[in-house]
């Protein structure tokens, strides 16, 4: 099974508006989360290709540095970015995709490989990992990659479940202690500060010194 991992990235200055950070803090945070996500996915044995999708030239520069693919997408949201990624899947004959946001606090390559091993045994399936608040979608695996269109808007978790079931494909929901956690709100931010062993703890202390 050939699997492409999509990493959609907003313009750095437009990222994480709910965290009430300064412009420079948002830039540093987004850059570090992107780098950390790429490094984690490069450890996954079952991912054939990592593709960053963004309108931000800084994403292109980072992708080149780490040896992953970059493709341009206009700043039209995650759904549009995923459609651009699907074109890459079609061109390169990938039969599965995984969509990975950059803000997964406890992203674990071993868990990703485990989920993809399940996907490899099923011809038509969708694996959905909801956010801890059970409204958003933290990870989405589709086989085939265009099994259904994505709905990264309000309540994407429920939208994706419904879309998957309508295709008649096997629909699997995974509630993961690690993969369900993200950095989206001030509560998430405070949780990271309170648990200094996770992979973004050093970043929190760093951005606090930036204005």
N, CA and C of each residue as an Amber inpcrd file, in Angstrom:
protein
   633
   0.8370000  -1.1960000   0.0000000   0.0000000   0.0000000   0.0000000
   0.8740000   1.2480000   0.0000000   0.6130000   2.1500000  -0.9290000
   1.3370000   3.4150000  -1.0020000   0.4880000   4.5070000  -0.3470000
   1.0530000   5.1220000   0.6790000   0.3070000   6.1100000   1.4590000
   1.0120000   7.4530000   1.4470000   0.2480000   8.4920000   1.1600000
   0.7710000   9.8620000   1.2210000   0.2580000  10.5340000   2.4870000
   1.1610000  11.2190000   3.1840000   0.7840000  12.0000000   4.3630000
   0.7060000  13.4670000   3.9710000  -0.4570000  14.0630000   4.1430000
  -0.6540000  15.4770000   3.8330000  -0.5250000  16.3140000   5.1030000
   0.2550000  17.3870000   5.0250000   0.3660000  18.3320000   6.1380000
  -0.0880000  19.7050000   5.6400000  -1.3540000  20.0660000   5.8380000
  -1.8220000  21.3950000   5.4280000  -1.3080000  22.4420000   6.4270000
  -0.8400000  23.5800000   5.9070000  -0.2870000  24.6170000   6.7770000
  -0.8030000  25.9890000   6.3460000  -1.3580000  26.7270000   7.2870000
  -1.7920000  28.0950000   7.0150000  -0.5840000  29.0210000   6.8930000
  -0.8360000  30.2280000   6.3940000   0.1780000  31.2660000   6.5070000
   0.5300000  31.4070000   7.9820000   1.8220000  31.4790000   8.2830000
   2.2560000  31.4560000   9.6790000   1.5510000  32.5100000  10.5300000
   1.3810000  33.7030000   9.9790000   0.7670000  34.7910000  10.7470000
  -0.7150000  34.5560000  11.0310000  -1.3460000  33.6600000  10.2680000
  -2.7800000  33.3910000  10.4240000  -3.0610000  32.1990000  11.3220000
  -2.0160000  31.6050000  11.8390000  -2.1560000  30.3660000  12.6090000
  -2.4860000  30.6440000  14.0730000  -3.2830000  29.7730000  14.6670000
  -3.5320000  29.7420000  16.1070000  -4.0090000  31.0760000  16.6800000
  -5.0320000  31.6120000  16.0790000  -5.5460000  32.9220000  16.5150000
  -6.1820000  32.8530000  17.9030000  -6.6790000  31.6810000  18.2770000
  -7.3450000  31.5660000  19.5800000  -6.3780000  31.5400000  20.7560000
  -5.0910000  31.4510000  20.4730000  -4.1080000  31.4210000  21.5510000
  -3.6900000  32.8120000  22.0190000  -4.1610000  33.8440000  21.3310000
  -3.8770000  35.2310000  21.7280000  -2.3800000  35.5200000  21.7590000
  -1.6630000  35.0170000  20.7770000  -0.2260000  35.2390000  20.7000000
   0.0810000  36.4560000  19.8290000   1.2740000  36.9940000  19.9890000
   1.7030000  38.0690000  19.1070000   2.0310000  37.4940000  17.7360000
   2.1970000  38.3580000  16.7580000   2.5250000  37.9160000  15.4080000
   3.8090000  37.0940000  15.4110000   4.8350000  37.5690000  16.0730000
   6.1120000  36.8550000  16.1000000   6.0050000  35.5250000  16.8290000
   5.2110000  35.4830000  17.8830000   5.0160000  34.2260000  18.6050000
   4.3300000  33.1870000  17.7210000   3.3350000  33.6230000  16.9530000
   2.6280000  32.7010000  16.0550000   3.5700000  32.1550000  14.9800000
   4.4470000  33.0090000  14.4790000   5.3950000  32.5730000  13.4570000
   6.3230000  31.5020000  14.0170000   6.8780000  31.7620000  15.2010000
   7.7980000  30.8010000  15.8230000   7.0740000  29.5070000  16.1560000
   5.8910000  29.6040000  16.7260000   5.1280000  28.4150000  17.1000000
   4.8100000  27.5560000  15.8840000   4.3180000  28.1750000  14.8170000
   3.9410000  27.4340000  13.6150000   5.1510000  26.7720000  12.9790000
   6.2570000  27.4980000  12.9120000   7.4740000  26.9280000  12.3260000
   7.9450000  25.7040000  13.1060000   7.9690000  25.8000000  14.4180000
   8.4510000  24.6960000  15.2360000   7.4960000  23.4950000  15.2020000
   6.1930000  23.7570000  15.1760000   5.2410000  22.6490000  15.0940000
   5.3640000  21.9310000  13.7550000   5.5520000  22.6810000  12.6920000
   5.7160000  22.0670000  11.3750000   6.9550000  21.1880000  11.3480000
   8.0710000  21.7010000  11.8250000   9.3110000  20.9250000  11.8370000
   9.1470000  19.6530000  12.6720000   8.5220000  19.7920000  13.8270000
   8.3290000  18.6460000  14.7090000   7.4370000  17.5860000  14.0720000
   6.3940000  18.0300000  13.3600000   5.4900000  17.0930000  12.6880000
   6.2020000  16.3450000  11.5660000   6.9740000  17.0650000  10.7710000
   7.7250000  16.4240000   9.6930000   8.6770000  15.3700000  10.2470000
   9.4080000  15.7180000  11.2920000  10.3760000  14.7770000  11.8760000
   9.6790000  13.5280000  12.4250000   8.5110000  13.7240000  13.0310000
   7.7720000  12.5720000  13.5590000   7.2890000  11.6660000  12.4290000
   6.7510000  12.2540000  11.3570000   6.2390000  11.4440000  10.2510000
   7.3500000  10.7400000   9.4880000   8.5340000  11.3230000   9.4700000
   9.6530000  10.6680000   8.7910000  10.0730000   9.3780000   9.4900000
   9.6530000   9.1940000  10.7260000   9.9400000   7.9650000  11.4600000
   8.9270000   6.8690000  11.1650000   7.8430000   7.2110000  10.4670000
   6.8000000   6.2290000  10.1680000   7.2270000   5.3430000   8.9980000
   7.2250000   4.0550000   9.2030000   7.6780000   3.1130000   8.1840000
   6.6350000   2.9000000   7.0890000   5.3790000   3.1930000   7.3840000
   4.3110000   2.8860000   6.4310000   3.8650000   4.0970000   5.6120000
   4.5470000   5.2110000   5.7630000   4.2380000   6.3890000   4.9470000
   5.1960000   6.4340000   3.7660000   4.6510000   6.4620000   2.5670000
   5.4700000   6.4450000   1.3540000   6.0010000   7.8210000   1.0090000
   5.1890000   8.8610000   1.2730000   5.5890000  10.2170000   0.9160000
   4.9270000  11.2150000   1.8570000   5.6900000  12.2390000   2.2440000
   5.1740000  13.3180000   3.0800000   5.0510000  14.5610000   2.2080000
   3.8700000  15.1780000   2.2190000   3.6170000  16.3370000   1.3640000
   3.0890000  17.4930000   2.2040000   3.8230000  18.5910000   2.2520000
   3.2950000  19.7980000   2.8830000   2.5130000  20.5810000   1.8360000
   1.4120000  21.1950000   2.2610000   0.5240000  21.9090000   1.3330000
   0.2370000  23.2800000   1.9210000   0.6760000  24.3290000   1.2290000
   0.5590000  25.6580000   1.8060000   0.7980000  26.7340000   0.7490000
   0.3640000  27.9550000   1.0740000   0.6720000  29.1180000   0.2450000
   1.8850000  29.8680000   0.7780000   2.3980000  29.4150000   1.9260000
   3.4970000  30.1170000   2.6000000   4.8460000  29.6190000   2.0940000
   5.6520000  30.5260000   1.5770000   6.9620000  30.1580000   1.0460000
   7.8870000  29.5990000   2.1220000   7.6560000  29.9560000   3.3660000
   8.4780000  29.4140000   4.4550000   8.2640000  27.9080000   4.6090000
   7.0590000  27.4470000   4.2890000   6.7880000  26.0090000   4.3220000
   7.6030000  25.2930000   3.2480000   7.6910000  25.9040000   2.0860000
   8.4990000  25.3340000   0.9980000   9.9560000  25.2150000   1.4030000
  10.4730000  26.2470000   2.0390000  11.8750000  26.2520000   2.4690000
  12.1420000  25.1680000   3.5100000  11.2450000  25.0390000   4.4690000
  11.4070000  24.0100000   5.5100000  11.2840000  22.6170000   4.9090000
  10.3460000  22.4380000   3.9990000  10.1440000  21.1300000   3.3630000
  11.3860000  20.7080000   2.5910000  11.9640000  21.6420000   1.8590000
  13.1840000  21.3500000   1.1050000  14.3100000  20.9510000   2.0420000
  14.4200000  21.6590000   3.1560000  15.4850000  21.3740000   4.1300000
  15.3650000  19.9510000   4.6810000  14.1300000  19.5100000   4.9320000
  13.9200000  18.1920000   5.5370000  13.6680000  17.0920000   4.5070000
  13.7380000  17.4340000   3.2390000  13.6390000  16.4200000   2.2030000
  12.2530000  15.8570000   1.9920000  11.2180000  16.6870000   2.1870000
   9.8490000  16.2380000   1.9160000   9.2650000  17.0920000   0.7920000
   8.1940000  16.5930000   0.1940000   7.5840000  17.2840000  -0.9330000
   6.7660000  18.4940000  -0.4580000   6.7380000  19.5050000  -1.2910000
   5.9170000  20.6860000  -1.0350000   5.0800000  20.9600000  -2.2670000
   3.8330000  21.3460000  -2.0370000   3.0030000  21.7860000  -3.1510000
   2.2250000  23.0230000  -2.7410000   2.0670000  23.9190000  -3.6780000
   1.3880000  25.1830000  -3.4040000  -0.1260000  24.9960000  -3.4210000
  -0.7830000  25.6490000  -2.4750000  -2.2370000  25.7010000  -2.4600000
  -2.6540000  27.0830000  -2.0000000  -3.6030000  27.6760000  -2.6730000
  -4.1020000  28.9740000  -2.2460000  -4.6710000  28.8830000  -0.8350000
  -4.6590000  29.9970000  -0.1340000  -5.1460000  30.0500000   1.2440000
  -6.6720000  29.9770000   1.2550000  -7.1950000  28.7550000   1.0280000
  -8.6410000  28.5660000   0.9600000  -9.1270000  27.5110000   1.9450000
  -8.3310000  27.2190000   2.9510000  -8.7460000  26.2690000   3.9660000
  -8.2270000  24.8660000   3.7320000  -8.4480000  24.0220000   4.7420000
  -7.9100000  22.6570000   4.7220000  -8.5390000  21.8230000   3.6190000
  -9.8350000  21.9570000   3.3980000 -10.4990000  21.1310000   2.3840000
  -9.9050000  21.3570000   0.9950000  -9.6350000  22.6130000   0.6750000
  -9.0230000  22.9090000  -0.6150000  -7.6030000  22.3430000  -0.6800000
  -6.8570000  22.4630000   0.4240000  -5.4950000  21.9180000   0.4600000
  -5.5000000  20.4090000   0.2430000  -6.4630000  19.7270000   0.8430000
  -6.5550000  18.2720000   0.6780000  -6.8580000  17.9130000  -0.7700000
  -7.7220000  18.6770000  -1.4270000  -8.0260000  18.4260000  -2.8400000
  -6.7650000  18.5420000  -3.6880000  -5.9230000  19.5150000  -3.3700000
  -4.6450000  19.6460000  -4.0780000  -3.7850000  18.4010000  -3.8330000
  -3.7480000  17.9280000  -2.6040000  -2.9940000  16.7270000  -2.2890000
  -3.5110000  15.4890000  -3.0080000  -4.8180000  15.4190000  -3.1920000
  -5.4030000  14.2780000  -3.8900000  -4.9210000  14.2060000  -5.3270000
  -4.6540000  15.3600000  -5.9120000  -4.0900000  15.3710000  -7.2650000
  -2.7280000  14.7070000  -7.3050000  -1.9380000  14.9120000  -6.2580000
  -0.6220000  14.2670000  -6.1640000  -0.7860000  12.7630000  -6.0320000
  -1.7630000  12.3340000  -5.2430000  -2.0240000  10.8980000  -5.0930000
  -2.3720000  10.2590000  -6.4350000  -3.2010000  10.9440000  -7.1920000
  -3.6210000  10.4080000  -8.4940000  -2.4390000  10.3030000  -9.4440000
  -1.5970000  11.3350000  -9.4720000  -0.4480000  11.3540000 -10.3730000
   0.5660000  10.2670000 -10.0290000   0.7230000   9.9810000  -8.7300000
   1.7540000   9.0450000  -8.2810000   1.2120000   7.6760000  -7.8850000
  -0.0670000   7.4410000  -8.1760000  -0.6980000   6.1330000  -7.9440000
  -0.6780000   5.7130000  -6.4770000  -0.8460000   6.6940000  -5.5800000
  -1.0200000   6.3450000  -4.1650000  -2.4430000   5.8620000  -3.9680000
  -2.6230000   4.8890000  -3.0930000  -3.9760000   4.3720000  -2.8770000
  -4.5430000   4.6990000  -1.5020000  -3.7880000   5.4410000  -0.6810000
  -4.2930000   5.8460000   0.6260000  -3.6600000   7.1740000   1.0250000
  -4.3540000   7.8930000   1.8980000  -3.8040000   9.1540000   2.3920000
  -4.0940000   9.2980000   3.8740000  -3.2440000  10.0550000   4.5450000
  -3.4590000  10.4110000   5.9440000  -3.2420000  11.9100000   6.0710000
  -4.1790000  12.5930000   6.6880000  -4.1090000  14.0470000   6.8460000
  -3.6910000  14.3400000   8.2830000  -2.5750000  15.0730000   8.4210000
  -1.9740000  15.2890000   9.7410000  -1.8340000  16.7860000  10.0140000
  -2.5910000  17.3520000  10.9520000  -2.3750000  18.7400000  11.3490000
  -1.0310000  18.8910000  12.0550000  -0.5180000  20.1190000  12.1040000
   0.7970000  20.3110000  12.7210000   0.7200000  20.4840000  14.2340000
  -0.4860000  20.5320000  14.7930000  -0.6060000  20.8620000  16.2160000
  -0.9320000  19.6730000  17.1130000  -0.6290000  18.4580000  16.6700000
  -0.8750000  17.2870000  17.5130000   0.2360000  17.1850000  18.5480000
  -0.0840000  17.4440000  19.7890000   0.9100000  17.6110000  20.8430000
   1.6930000  16.3340000  21.0980000   1.0160000  15.2000000  21.0570000
   1.6660000  13.9240000  21.3730000   1.6990000  13.0000000  20.1560000
   2.0320000  13.5270000  19.0200000   2.0850000  12.7300000  17.7930000
   3.0810000  11.5840000  17.9490000   2.6030000  10.3690000  17.7490000
   3.4070000   9.1680000  17.9720000   3.5270000   8.3790000  16.6710000
   4.7290000   8.2810000  16.0970000   4.9200000   7.5380000  14.8420000
   4.4810000   6.0870000  14.9380000   4.6620000   5.4720000  16.0970000
   4.2660000   4.0700000  16.2530000   2.7510000   3.9010000  16.1370000
   2.0070000   4.8450000  16.6910000   0.5540000   4.7810000  16.5700000
   0.1090000   4.9950000  15.1250000   0.7860000   5.8990000  14.4360000
   0.4650000   6.1290000  13.0200000   0.6770000   4.8470000  12.2230000
   1.8120000   4.2050000  12.4280000   2.0940000   2.9600000  11.7100000
   1.0780000   1.8720000  12.0420000   0.6440000   1.8300000  13.2920000
  -0.3610000   0.8380000  13.6840000  -1.6710000   1.0710000  12.9420000
  -2.0980000   2.3180000  12.8640000  -3.3440000   2.6320000  12.1500000
  -3.2200000   2.3060000  10.6660000  -2.0590000   2.6120000  10.0950000
  -1.8650000   2.3230000   8.6660000  -1.7690000   0.8250000   8.4040000
  -1.3120000   0.0650000   9.3860000  -1.2730000  -1.3930000   9.2120000
  -2.6940000  -1.9580000   9.1470000  -3.6030000  -1.3450000   9.8870000
  -5.0130000  -1.7450000   9.8140000  -5.5770000  -1.4020000   8.4390000
  -5.2500000  -0.2020000   7.9650000  -5.7270000   0.2440000   6.6560000
  -5.2530000  -0.6750000   5.5390000  -4.0380000  -1.1760000   5.6630000
  -3.4610000  -2.0120000   4.6050000  -4.2140000  -3.3220000   4.4140000
  -4.9860000  -3.7210000   5.4130000  -5.7310000  -4.9820000   5.3390000
  -7.1410000  -4.7990000   4.7820000  -7.5200000  -3.5380000   4.5360000
  -8.8760000  -3.2470000   4.0750000  -8.8210000  -2.4440000   2.7800000
  -9.5620000  -2.8750000   1.7790000  -9.5140000  -2.1890000   0.4890000
 -10.2320000  -0.8490000   0.5010000 -11.3220000  -0.7740000   1.2400000
 -12.0940000   0.4730000   1.3350000 -12.3710000   0.7480000   2.8040000
 -11.7380000   1.7900000   3.3160000 -11.9190000   2.0720000   4.7300000
 -11.5740000   3.5210000   5.0530000 -12.0170000   3.9310000   6.2110000
 -11.7020000   5.2540000   6.7240000 -11.4450000   5.1190000   8.2140000
 -10.3180000   5.6630000   8.6710000 -10.0160000   5.6930000  10.1000000
 -10.0470000   7.1500000  10.5500000 -10.8450000   7.4150000  11.5570000
 -11.0510000   8.7810000  12.0340000 -10.6470000   8.8620000  13.5040000
  -9.7180000   9.7760000  13.8080000  -9.3230000  10.0280000  15.1920000
  -9.8820000  11.3890000  15.5940000 -10.8790000  11.4200000  16.4850000
 -11.4660000  12.6950000  16.8740000 -10.5710000  13.4640000  17.8410000
 -10.8280000  14.7640000  17.9450000 -10.1510000  15.5690000  18.9540000
 -10.6890000  15.1950000  20.3260000  -9.9850000  15.6180000  21.3620000
 -10.3940000  15.2620000  22.7180000 -11.7620000  15.8440000  23.0500000
 -12.1460000  16.9270000  22.3650000 -13.4660000  17.5200000  22.5850000
 -14.5550000  16.8470000  21.7390000 -14.1590000  15.8620000  20.9370000
 -15.0940000  15.0730000  20.1350000 -15.8840000  15.9200000  19.1410000
 -15.2260000  16.9270000  18.5660000 -15.8970000  17.7030000  17.5290000
 -15.0500000  17.7600000  16.2560000 -13.7510000  17.9990000  16.4040000
 -12.8690000  18.0610000  15.2520000 -12.2630000  16.7130000  14.9050000
 -11.5420000  16.6880000  13.7790000 -10.8580000  15.4830000  13.3090000
  -9.3550000  15.6980000  13.4240000  -8.7020000  14.9540000  14.2980000
  -7.2590000  15.1180000  14.4730000  -6.4520000  14.3380000  13.4450000
  -6.9140000  13.1710000  13.0860000  -6.2710000  12.3830000  12.0230000
  -7.3600000  11.7800000  11.1510000  -7.0820000  11.7580000   9.8550000
  -8.0360000  11.1450000   8.9240000  -7.2710000  10.3110000   7.9050000
  -7.5810000   9.0170000   7.8820000  -6.9950000   8.0990000   6.9050000
  -8.1050000   7.6320000   5.9840000  -7.8510000   7.7040000   4.6760000
  -8.8320000   7.2350000   3.6980000  -8.1590000   6.2910000   2.7050000
  -8.8000000   5.1660000   2.4730000  -8.3710000   4.2550000   1.4180000
  -9.5880000   3.8130000   0.6360000  -9.6910000   4.2010000  -0.6250000
  -8.7290000   4.9970000  -1.3920000  -8.6630000   6.4460000  -0.9040000
  -7.6820000   7.1720000  -1.4010000  -7.4300000   8.5260000  -0.9270000
  -8.5840000   9.4750000  -1.1970000  -9.4150000   9.1670000  -2.1910000
 -10.5630000  10.0100000  -2.5450000 -11.8850000   9.3110000  -2.2190000
 -11.8740000   8.5260000  -1.1630000 -13.0700000   7.7790000  -0.7700000
 -14.2740000   8.7010000  -0.5870000 -14.0400000   9.8670000  -0.0150000
 -15.0670000  10.9040000   0.1210000 -14.3640000  12.2430000   0.3340000
 -15.0970000  13.3210000   0.0960000 -14.5290000  14.6460000   0.2770000
 -14.4400000  15.0100000   1.7550000 -13.4200000  15.7660000   2.1130000
 -13.2460000  16.1350000   3.5180000 -14.1590000  17.3080000   3.8980000
 -14.4060000  17.4320000   5.1990000 -15.3040000  18.4750000   5.7230000
 -14.6840000  19.1020000   6.9670000 -13.5460000  19.7560000   6.7810000
 -12.8700000  20.3730000   7.9220000 -13.4800000  21.7310000   8.2360000
 -14.7090000  21.6990000   8.6780000 -15.3950000  22.8960000   9.1170000
 -15.9550000  22.5950000  10.5020000 -17.0760000  23.1520000  10.8510000
 -17.6610000  22.8560000  12.1560000 -18.0560000  21.3880000  12.2610000
 -17.6470000  20.7800000  13.3760000 -17.9890000  19.3920000  13.6680000
 -17.5260000  18.4400000  12.5670000 -16.2810000  18.5720000  12.1670000
 -15.7620000  17.7410000  11.0880000 -15.7700000  16.2550000  11.4570000
 -15.6210000  15.9520000  12.7350000 -15.6330000  14.5500000  13.1680000
 -16.9350000  13.8670000  12.7460000 -18.0570000  14.4850000  13.0350000
 -19.3580000  13.8990000  12.6850000 -19.5710000  13.9090000  11.1670000
 -19.1150000  14.9740000  10.5230000 -19.2470000  15.0400000   9.0660000
 -18.4880000  13.9110000   8.3830000 -17.2760000  13.6320000   8.8620000
 -16.4670000  12.5820000   8.2490000 -17.0430000  11.1940000   8.5010000
 -17.5790000  10.9840000   9.6860000 -18.2230000   9.6970000   9.9600000
 -19.3920000   9.4830000   9.0040000 -20.2180000  10.4930000   8.8630000
 -21.3800000  10.3700000   7.9810000 -20.9580000  10.1380000   6.5330000
 -19.9760000  10.9090000   6.0680000 -19.5130000  10.7600000   4.6770000
 -18.9410000   9.3760000   4.4430000 -18.1780000   8.8770000   5.4040000
 -17.5800000   7.5560000   5.2610000 -18.6420000   6.4650000   5.2100000
 -19.5960000   6.5370000   6.0900000 -20.6490000   5.5190000   6.1350000
 -21.4910000   5.5200000   4.8670000 -21.6760000   6.6990000   4.2930000
 -22.4650000   6.7950000   3.0610000 -21.7970000   6.0830000   1.8970000
 -20.4780000   5.9110000   1.9460000 -19.7750000   5.2040000   0.8790000
 -19.9060000   3.6870000   1.0090000 -20.3330000   3.2360000   2.1900000
 -20.4120000   1.7960000   2.4310000 -19.0800000   1.1920000   2.8330000
 -18.0560000   2.0270000   2.9970000 -16.7360000   1.5370000   3.3800000
 -16.6820000   1.2420000   4.8770000 -15.6820000   0.5030000   5.2900000
 -15.4700000   0.2330000   6.7150000 -15.0670000   1.5460000   7.3970000
 -15.8050000   1.9150000   8.4200000 -15.5530000   3.1550000   9.1420000
 -15.0780000   2.8270000  10.5520000 -13.8750000   3.2700000  10.8850000
 -13.2650000   2.9520000  12.1780000 -12.9700000   4.2440000  12.9290000
 -13.4720000   4.3530000  14.1470000 -13.1870000   5.5010000  15.0110000
 -12.1930000   5.0730000  16.0800000 -11.1070000   5.8200000  16.1990000
 -10.0670000   5.5160000  17.1790000  -9.9390000   6.6820000  18.1450000
 -10.2700000   6.4440000  19.4080000 -10.1240000   7.4730000  20.4400000
  -8.7880000   7.2540000  21.1400000  -7.8150000   8.0100000  20.7110000
  -6.4390000   7.8320000  21.1830000  -6.0850000   8.8860000  22.2190000
  -5.5110000   8.4520000  23.3340000  -5.0790000   9.3850000  24.3710000
  -4.0470000  10.3580000  23.8150000  -3.1470000   9.8670000  22.9700000
  -2.0960000  10.7130000  22.4060000  -2.5840000  11.5290000  21.2180000
  -3.1470000  10.8660000  20.2320000  -3.4590000  11.5230000  18.9700000
  -4.6760000  12.4370000  19.0470000  -5.4750000  12.3140000  20.0910000
  -6.6510000  13.1630000  20.2250000  -6.3220000  14.5390000  20.8100000
  -5.1120000  14.7200000  21.2910000  -4.7430000  15.9950000  21.8990000
  -4.0910000  16.9140000  20.8750000  -4.5380000  18.1610000  20.8760000
  -3.9460000  19.1400000  19.9670000  -3.7330000  20.4610000  20.6960000
  -3.1280000  21.3930000  20.0120000  -2.8860000  22.7240000  20.5680000
  -3.7790000  23.7070000  19.8170000  -4.9350000  23.9760000  20.4030000
  -5.9210000  24.7760000  19.6840000  -6.4590000  25.9310000  20.5180000
  -6.5460000  25.7430000  21.8250000  -7.1290000  26.7560000  22.6990000
  -6.1700000  27.1190000  23.8150000  -6.5320000  28.1260000  24.6010000
  -5.7090000  28.5270000  25.7360000  -5.6260000  27.4200000  26.7830000
  -6.6760000  26.6200000  26.9020000  -6.6320000  25.4750000  27.8280000
  -5.5820000  24.4610000  27.3780000  -5.5170000  24.2070000  26.0750000
  -4.4910000  23.3030000  25.5430000  -3.1000000  23.8540000  25.8350000
  -2.9510000  25.1370000  25.6430000  -1.6720000  25.8220000  25.8680000
  -1.2400000  25.6720000  27.3290000  -2.1730000  25.8800000  28.2480000
  -1.8720000  25.7470000  29.6730000  -1.5360000  24.3060000  30.0360000
  -2.1780000  23.3580000  29.3460000  -1.9020000  21.9470000  29.6140000
  -0.4720000  21.5800000  29.2320000   0.0070000  22.1500000  28.1460000
   1.3870000  21.8940000  27.7290000   2.3620000  22.4410000  28.7630000
   2.0920000  23.6500000  29.2390000   2.9680000  24.2520000  30.2330000
   3.0080000  23.4280000  31.5190000   1.8920000  22.7650000  31.8260000
   1.7970000  21.9860000  33.0590000   2.4480000  20.6140000  32.9450000
   2.7650000  20.1790000  31.7150000   3.3710000  18.8630000  31.5030000
   4.6400000  19.0210000  30.6750000   5.7380000  19.3570000  31.3100000
   6.9640000  19.7340000  30.5960000   7.6890000  18.5960000  29.8820000
   7.1700000  17.3880000  29.9220000   7.8730000  16.2900000  29.2600000
   7.4470000  16.0990000  27.8060000   6.3600000  16.7450000  27.3790000
   5.9110000  16.4920000  26.0140000   6.7600000  17.2460000  25.0010000
   6.5560000  16.9350000  23.7130000   7.4740000  17.3680000  22.6680000
   7.4400000  18.8610000  22.3680000   6.4380000  19.5850000  22.8700000
   6.3640000  21.0160000  22.6040000   6.6570000  21.8690000  23.8360000
   7.0190000  21.2500000  24.9370000   7.2160000  22.0160000  26.1640000
   8.3160000  23.0630000  26.0250000   9.4060000  22.6940000  25.3360000
  10.5040000  23.6450000  25.1580000  10.0650000  24.8430000  24.3370000
   9.1060000  24.6100000  23.4510000   8.6320000  25.6850000  22.5830000
   7.8320000  26.7150000  23.3620000   7.0350000  26.2500000  24.3200000
   6.2260000  27.1690000  25.1130000   7.1180000  28.1640000  25.8540000
   8.1560000  27.6500000  26.4850000   9.0500000  28.5480000  27.2130000
   9.7550000  29.5030000  26.2560000  10.0180000  29.0430000  25.0390000
  10.7010000  29.8910000  24.0840000   9.8280000  31.0410000  23.5950000
   8.5900000  30.7390000  23.2410000   7.7470000  31.7950000  22.6800000
   7.2950000  32.8010000  23.7280000   7.3390000  32.4020000  25.0100000
   6.9540000  33.3360000  26.0560000   7.9320000  34.5100000  26.1380000
   9.1380000  34.3030000  25.6250000  10.1440000  35.3540000  25.6560000
  10.1710000  36.1960000  24.3780000   9.2040000  35.9240000  23.4750000
   9.1280000  36.6440000  22.1990000   7.9280000  37.5770000  22.2260000
   8.1020000  38.7610000  21.7100000   7.0050000  39.7220000  21.6360000
   6.6900000  40.0710000  20.1770000
